[in-house]
């Protein structure tokens, strides 16, 4: 296939379950029917995990750059010094450095257009901190690298899509960050992503309240009535079909999310706890608002499972599939919305002929 998508995969933390879920995904040859995977990582570390997990009859094709990738193989670009040491289940400085080296090389190639999309395996947000990485997570790093004014962490599964107004911030800071501007900006990103990335023609978005019972008419907090509600009215006036604010406690249990194309929660746990409770295995983290496509599995490093052969690759596989789907949806959207043909005059000739 000439239109196969080149998927860059960063190996994440070498002491967690990243290599396990990556290798389990790449072992399936059906993947090569629609994409060419390139793992940014370490041949030495990959061999270590392959042996630890007893994965036989599989090898990675070592290459120096994306242009050398074999479309019928799983490829690997070595980004890490061979002195790297794997210590399963431990958070180490060396593992953090290895995470960052792979991430930086992959992002460089993504910027240069040498790979089409990126899937990031989980990092340890503590051991990766350095002069080059001072971010609370991948999302903020990609926002800075691609100079995106606004991005949205969007959790995606077959069941639902859930975005959050405030992401990786302490809970005590959330109320001060819930502003009219912040909500509107996230709604715009979410609405555009649903149209361009997920091919939803007229998205319907549910917005959750900040306080218990969405404030209970001001009895349990004023933000829902004074900040969130006016923003939703303004959004609808501007063609964004956003509704709410809905009390968060009953919204998911009652199945109300099924009536909407996406849900916008006010803070991290308000959106991610119900999402992961209802569909932990199939969930994918997608960064909406970037000029490039970046996804990741919905789980973390899971040090406690490292090397045991117990980790599920379902979320990581879905992250690869979703990245390819979004890339194709963006291509189709661009094709549908590009400048129309030059108008034809009554005599059958085009203007300017």
VMD Tcl script that draws the C-alpha trace (Angstrom):
set ca {
  {0.00 0.00 0.00}
  {1.41 3.37 -0.99}
  {-0.76 5.22 1.51}
  {0.41 3.35 4.59}
  {0.80 5.57 7.63}
  {4.20 5.77 9.30}
  {3.66 5.46 13.05}
  {6.42 6.64 15.37}
  {6.34 4.92 18.77}
  {8.38 6.25 21.72}
  {9.35 3.56 24.19}
  {8.48 5.42 27.41}
  {9.90 4.16 30.71}
  {12.09 1.11 30.14}
  {11.41 -0.28 33.64}
  {7.63 -0.34 33.30}
  {5.24 -2.21 31.01}
  {5.91 -0.09 27.91}
  {8.01 -2.64 26.06}
  {5.61 -5.42 26.98}
  {2.57 -3.68 25.44}
  {4.61 -2.41 22.48}
  {6.06 -5.81 21.61}
  {2.70 -7.56 22.08}
  {1.18 -5.08 19.64}
  {3.97 -5.33 17.06}
  {3.95 -9.15 17.06}
  {0.59 -9.04 15.24}
  {1.45 -8.93 11.53}
  {-1.99 -7.55 10.64}
  {-0.69 -4.17 11.82}
  {1.51 -3.90 8.74}
  {-1.53 -3.92 6.46}
  {-2.27 -0.29 7.25}
  {0.80 1.20 8.94}
  {4.59 1.05 9.17}
  {5.64 1.18 12.84}
  {8.96 2.70 13.90}
  {9.95 2.25 17.53}
  {12.17 4.96 19.00}
  {13.99 3.07 21.70}
  {16.82 0.65 22.35}
  {17.69 -2.63 20.64}
  {19.34 -3.80 23.86}
  {16.32 -2.98 26.02}
  {13.93 -4.52 23.48}
  {15.96 -7.74 23.50}
  {15.93 -7.79 27.30}
  {12.15 -7.47 27.48}
  {11.60 -9.94 24.66}
  {13.60 -12.52 26.58}
  {11.93 -11.69 29.91}
  {8.50 -12.10 28.32}
  {9.52 -15.17 26.31}
  {8.43 -13.64 23.00}
  {9.93 -15.87 20.31}
  {10.00 -15.73 16.51}
  {10.01 -11.92 16.46}
  {12.68 -9.35 15.75}
  {12.90 -5.62 15.19}
  {14.42 -4.26 11.98}
  {17.15 -1.80 13.06}
  {17.32 1.36 10.95}
  {19.13 4.71 11.16}
  {16.31 6.95 9.93}
  {12.59 6.71 9.05}
  {13.26 6.56 5.31}
  {14.90 3.14 5.75}
  {11.81 1.59 7.36}
  {10.67 -1.76 6.02}
  {6.88 -1.50 5.44}
  {6.42 -5.19 6.25}
  {8.39 -5.19 9.50}
  {8.45 -3.56 12.91}
  {11.35 -1.11 12.75}
  {13.56 0.36 15.46}
  {15.67 3.51 15.62}
  {18.20 3.23 18.45}
  {18.13 6.42 20.54}
  {19.74 5.20 23.75}
  {23.32 4.47 24.82}
  {24.07 0.75 25.04}
  {25.15 1.19 28.66}
  {21.51 1.68 29.66}
  {20.41 -0.69 32.40}
  {16.93 -2.15 32.90}
  {15.73 -2.43 36.51}
  {12.21 -3.78 36.29}
  {9.66 -2.05 38.49}
  {12.01 0.74 39.59}
  {11.99 4.45 38.84}
  {15.57 5.38 37.94}
  {17.35 8.44 36.59}
  {18.73 6.33 33.74}
  {15.23 5.26 32.72}
  {14.12 8.90 32.71}
  {17.00 9.86 30.43}
  {16.15 6.98 28.09}
  {12.50 8.11 27.96}
  {13.49 11.65 27.05}
  {16.06 10.67 24.40}
  {13.48 8.60 22.52}
  {10.82 11.29 22.88}
  {13.06 14.06 21.59}
  {14.22 12.04 18.57}
  {10.66 11.02 17.70}
  {9.30 14.58 18.02}
  {12.15 15.86 15.84}
  {11.15 13.48 13.05}
  {7.46 14.29 13.55}
  {8.22 18.00 13.13}
  {10.21 17.26 9.98}
  {7.32 15.26 8.51}
  {9.41 12.08 8.34}
  {6.79 10.16 10.32}
  {3.04 10.73 10.08}
  {1.77 10.22 13.63}
  {3.16 9.48 17.09}
  {2.13 7.05 19.82}
  {3.85 7.67 23.14}
  {4.29 4.85 25.64}
  {3.94 5.86 29.32}
  {6.70 7.87 31.00}
  {7.45 8.36 34.69}
  {6.64 12.05 35.17}
  {9.23 12.32 37.96}
  {12.36 10.65 36.60}
  {12.06 12.34 33.18}
  {12.35 15.84 34.67}
  {15.44 17.67 33.37}
  {16.55 20.91 31.72}
  {14.84 19.78 28.51}
  {11.68 18.44 30.16}
  {10.03 20.57 32.85}
  {6.43 19.56 32.16}
  {3.80 17.66 34.16}
  {3.27 15.26 31.25}
  {3.39 14.54 27.52}
  {0.43 16.82 26.74}
  {2.13 20.01 27.89}
  {5.42 19.01 26.26}
  {3.75 18.54 22.86}
  {1.87 21.82 23.25}
  {5.16 23.67 23.75}
  {7.05 21.78 21.03}
  {4.39 22.48 18.40}
  {3.57 25.99 19.68}
  {-0.14 25.25 20.02}
  {-2.06 28.05 21.77}
  {-4.64 25.62 23.16}
  {-4.73 21.85 23.51}
  {-7.13 19.43 25.16}
  {-6.47 16.09 26.82}
  {-9.20 13.93 25.31}
  {-9.84 10.40 26.50}
  {-11.31 8.30 23.70}
  {-12.98 4.90 23.62}
  {-15.82 3.14 21.82}
  {-18.09 4.17 24.70}
  {-17.33 7.87 25.01}
  {-14.96 10.81 24.59}
  {-14.11 12.86 27.68}
  {-12.07 16.07 27.75}
  {-11.03 18.18 30.75}
  {-10.84 21.95 31.23}
  {-8.03 21.65 33.78}
  {-5.53 18.82 33.45}
  {-2.50 18.01 35.58}
  {-2.94 20.61 38.32}
  {-3.53 20.26 42.08}
  {-7.20 20.05 43.02}
  {-6.95 23.15 45.23}
  {-6.07 25.24 42.16}
  {-9.00 24.05 40.02}
  {-11.70 26.60 41.07}
  {-9.46 29.55 40.20}
  {-8.73 28.06 36.78}
  {-12.40 27.58 35.86}
  {-12.91 30.81 33.92}
  {-15.22 31.73 31.06}
  {-12.23 32.00 28.73}
  {-10.80 28.62 29.72}
  {-14.10 26.80 29.20}
  {-14.75 28.49 25.86}
  {-11.24 27.75 24.60}
  {-11.57 24.05 25.47}
  {-15.03 23.88 23.90}
  {-13.66 25.33 20.65}
  {-10.83 22.79 20.54}
  {-13.18 19.92 21.37}
  {-15.80 20.95 18.81}
  {-13.22 21.36 16.06}
  {-11.58 18.03 16.92}
  {-14.89 16.18 16.78}
  {-15.50 17.59 13.30}
  {-12.00 17.24 11.81}
  {-10.53 14.31 13.75}
  {-13.61 12.15 14.33}
  {-15.78 13.09 11.33}
  {-18.77 14.18 13.45}
  {-20.83 16.59 11.38}
  {-22.71 18.48 14.12}
  {-21.20 17.56 17.47}
  {-23.25 17.60 20.66}
  {-21.16 18.26 23.75}
  {-22.21 17.72 27.38}
  {-20.53 19.97 29.95}
  {-20.31 18.92 33.59}
  {-20.72 21.28 36.53}
  {-17.89 22.07 38.91}
  {-19.72 21.66 42.21}
  {-21.85 18.83 43.62}
  {-25.27 18.79 41.88}
  {-23.91 21.46 39.50}
  {-24.16 23.96 42.36}
  {-27.81 23.22 43.21}
  {-28.97 26.66 42.02}
  {-26.14 28.41 43.86}
  {-26.63 26.61 47.16}
  {-23.41 24.58 46.75}
  {-21.31 27.07 44.80}
  {-21.77 29.92 42.36}
  {-19.45 28.91 39.50}
  {-21.98 26.70 37.72}
  {-24.58 29.46 37.39}
  {-22.29 32.49 37.11}
  {-19.45 31.13 34.93}
  {-20.31 27.84 33.21}
  {-23.94 28.44 32.20}
  {-23.31 31.82 30.46}
  {-20.41 30.29 28.50}
  {-22.66 27.49 27.23}
  {-25.26 30.02 26.10}
  {-22.56 31.98 24.28}
  {-21.16 28.82 22.71}
  {-24.55 27.84 21.26}
  {-24.96 31.36 19.85}
  {-21.67 30.74 18.03}
  {-22.66 27.38 16.59}
  {-21.16 25.06 19.23}
  {-23.86 22.72 20.54}
  {-22.79 22.57 24.19}
  {-25.31 21.70 26.91}
  {-25.31 21.65 30.71}
  {-23.91 22.11 33.23}
  {-24.89 18.61 34.29}
  {-24.36 17.20 37.81}
  {-21.35 14.94 37.45}
  {-22.38 12.32 40.00}
  {-25.36 10.89 38.12}
  {-24.35 11.74 34.56}
  {-22.34 8.61 33.83}
  {-24.28 6.16 35.96}
  {-27.51 7.13 34.25}
  {-25.93 6.59 30.82}
  {-26.49 10.23 29.83}
  {-23.11 10.29 28.07}
  {-24.61 8.08 25.35}
  {-26.69 11.02 24.12}
  {-23.62 13.14 23.33}
  {-20.59 12.98 21.05}
  {-18.28 14.08 23.85}
  {-18.22 15.24 27.46}
  {-16.24 18.17 28.85}
  {-15.40 17.77 32.54}
  {-14.07 20.57 34.71}
  {-11.08 18.74 36.19}
  {-8.92 15.65 35.77}
  {-10.48 13.11 38.12}
  {-14.05 14.26 37.46}
  {-13.68 13.09 33.87}
  {-11.08 10.33 34.07}
  {-12.45 8.32 37.00}
  {-15.77 7.49 35.29}
  {-14.03 7.06 31.93}
  {-11.55 4.52 33.28}
  {-14.15 2.82 35.45}
  {-16.39 2.21 32.45}
  {-13.71 1.38 29.85}
  {-10.20 1.15 31.27}
  {-8.81 -1.36 28.81}
  {-10.01 0.25 25.60}
  {-9.25 3.87 26.44}
  {-6.79 6.09 24.57}
  {-5.37 9.50 25.46}
  {-5.42 11.87 22.47}
  {-4.04 15.41 22.47}
  {-6.58 17.50 20.56}
  {-5.57 20.89 19.22}
  {-2.12 19.94 17.91}
  {-1.18 20.31 14.23}
  {0.07 16.71 14.45}
  {-1.53 13.48 15.71}
  {-0.36 12.16 19.09}
  {-2.00 9.39 21.09}
  {-1.01 7.23 24.04}
  {-2.51 4.39 26.06}
  {-4.74 5.42 28.95}
  {-2.54 3.72 31.56}
  {0.77 4.57 33.22}
  {4.09 2.78 33.69}
  {2.51 0.12 35.95}
  {5.82 -0.75 37.59}
  {4.09 -3.38 39.71}
  {3.32 -5.44 36.58}
  {6.67 -4.99 34.83}
  {8.23 -8.19 33.53}
  {5.41 -10.44 34.69}
  {3.69 -10.90 31.33}
  {0.38 -9.75 32.83}
  {-0.06 -6.35 31.19}
  {-2.79 -5.93 28.58}
  {-1.83 -4.40 25.25}
  {-5.44 -3.47 24.43}
  {-5.10 0.23 25.21}
  {-1.79 0.56 23.36}
  {-3.16 -1.22 20.28}
  {-6.16 1.09 20.29}
  {-3.78 4.06 20.52}
  {-2.08 2.93 17.30}
  {-5.40 2.37 15.52}
  {-6.82 5.70 16.70}
  {-3.75 7.65 15.56}
  {-4.15 6.19 12.07}
  {-7.91 6.82 12.02}
  {-7.48 10.46 13.02}
  {-4.73 10.98 10.45}
  {-7.02 9.66 7.71}
  {-9.99 11.68 8.98}
  {-7.89 14.84 8.82}
  {-6.86 14.03 5.27}
  {-10.49 13.50 4.26}
  {-11.60 16.70 5.98}
  {-8.88 18.68 4.20}
  {-9.99 17.16 0.89}
  {-13.66 17.98 1.52}
  {-12.99 21.57 2.59}
  {-10.29 22.59 0.14}
  {-10.96 25.42 -2.32}
  {-13.66 24.44 -4.82}
  {-12.95 24.24 -8.52}
  {-12.91 27.47 -10.47}
  {-16.55 28.42 -11.23}
  {-17.72 27.46 -14.71}
  {-19.42 30.17 -16.77}
  {-22.58 29.70 -18.84}
  {-20.62 29.16 -22.03}
  {-18.85 26.17 -20.47}
  {-15.45 27.84 -20.10}
  {-13.76 28.50 -16.79}
  {-13.19 32.05 -15.60}
  {-9.88 33.41 -16.83}
  {-9.74 31.22 -19.96}
}
mol new
graphics top color blue
foreach p $ca { graphics top sphere $p radius 0.5 }
foreach p [lrange $ca 0 end-1] q [lrange $ca 1 end] { graphics top cylinder $p $q radius 0.2 }
display resetview
